[in-house]
Amino acid sequence: MEKQVAIIGAGISGLLACKYTVSKGFNPIVFEARNSIGGVWINTVETTKLQTPKPAFQFSDFPWPDSVSELFPNQSQVLDYLQSYAHHFDLLKHIKFSTKVLGIKYQGASDEEMQSWSLWGGNGEPFSSRGKWIVEAQDTQNLSTEVYRVDFVILCVGRFSDVPNIPEFPPDKGPEAFHGDVIHAMDYANMDYESARDFVRGRRVTVVGFQKFAMDIAMECSTANGVEHPCRVLYRTEHWNIPDYIPWGVPLAYLYLNRFSELMVHKPGEGFLLSLLATILAPLRLAFSKFVESDVKKKLRLAKFGMVPKHSFIQELNSCLIATVPHGFYDKVEEGSIILKKAPSFSFCKEGIKVQGEDTPLETDLVILATGFKGEKKLKDIFESKTFQDCILGSPDAAVPLYRECIHPRIPQLAVIGFSESVANLYTSEMRCRWTAELLDSTFKLPSIKEMEKHSAKWDQYLKRYSGPYYRRSCIGALHIWYNDQLCKDMGWNPKRKKGFFAELFEPYGPADYVSP
């Protein structure tokens, strides 16, 4: 009997999971709560553009059309590209749109029996004659529900959508104390462009946060209101947001996205020689970081605005926190239509916002919380089992324990794609989906549960060493080639994808290097 695979989410990872499972002869069901593919690209702010240069953000077997000449395409261009990919590979017929998964429940071995397993799923296989997943899905149009029994689940729910991260406040010091409006950036992005402009026009707006979403919204507010009603940006930490990807004329990819750059980083599971080499090259890694920092400080005049971060650029990269600054952002700061305000913590009052340590409130009419999303809660809540809810996220002081960033050793017949981050998420997700499809096709077998847990612990040590307080983002940014090497070896591919010693060492790696062998 044909094995049934369920894929939850039709964003980039969901489309890739669908394409590669179909290529292995499966007939997957893709559940998508919205009426369109695209995930986070469905609703963005008007000025949003791709953060990753186009050559690094493309499918290995489906390049961008020649009609898209921009290096950083906008939202509509990205959505068109994703739609074209889905049509080209005939993926839409597998997708159940407007179908929200309410929860998934494993039906098979008991919790006690699963705890005794030494191999994933009890047999080390992706499928089991005993185990099934029960997927409860709701039609968002008529609210009817339907139950599906499937053999394997691929979670592609993402971590930057749907569940907003709203800061917690003491009693009577939260949004309820404020007489103006408080919304999350997600609510702003869900408005159509004209409605968003009208919503902020003529109002004193405060944007909380300093990542890409916050900067884009601040730019739109400053354009709508100018210096008459400047947009205040409340931030806690300065970040190495960059103006471009060519510090001092050198493409950033040649500094950080080739094998030579990864020789400077201590890797999980490395041997003595690689460890020694990373130690010897540590000063060079620091020099690269200082090189980029000096360019960013000069181009954006960070010292003038008191915005020089205290941490290094390399930590920013290792945490996948790099964002490009909207063109003209600091010009808006200089003219006074954007006001930057550091606030380690804040609360609400009737007039607006009170910054810790200051008596005078910041008067405002509208607060937009660009404070991110609760991706971990979203991942956890999809499981009905308390046991799986507890183990999927692991310890609160460790990264999410996924082997190869895809498989939880204690949760059978399930893969997670797109939760951990990279500097180029599309092609990282593509590699993971290809790896998962090969696993489903029995090309290779997983090691024992203990070996997988040991592997995850080594990655956790690496993340804590290089990402600092942001280790739970599970960013593989500084080791994406090393990471892909492991996937290639599992699948029986040659991990060396370049022609020649020097090309292999110094040329940047990207999606085009991983065209099917």
QUIGIKA-V989297 format. One record per helix or strand of 3 or more residues. SS is the DSSP state (@ for helix, = for strand). FROM is the first residue (numbers start at 1). LEN is the number of residues. If there is no record, write none. Layout:
ss & from & len
SS & FROM & LEN
SS & FROM & LEN
This chain:
ss & from & len
= & 5 & 4
@ & 12 & 12
= & 29 & 3
@ & 39 & 3
@ & 54 & 3
@ & 75 & 14
@ & 92 & 3
= & 99 & 9
@ & 111 & 6
@ & 120 & 3
= & 132 & 8
= & 145 & 6
= & 152 & 4
@ & 175 & 3
= & 181 & 4
@ & 185 & 6
@ & 193 & 8
= & 205 & 4
@ & 212 & 14
= & 231 & 5
@ & 252 & 5
@ & 259 & 4
@ & 272 & 9
@ & 282 & 19
@ & 313 & 6
@ & 329 & 7
= & 338 & 5
= & 346 & 3
= & 352 & 4
= & 366 & 4
@ & 375 & 7
@ & 386 & 8
= & 414 & 3
@ & 425 & 16
@ & 449 & 25
@ & 477 & 15
@ & 501 & 6
@ & 511 & 4
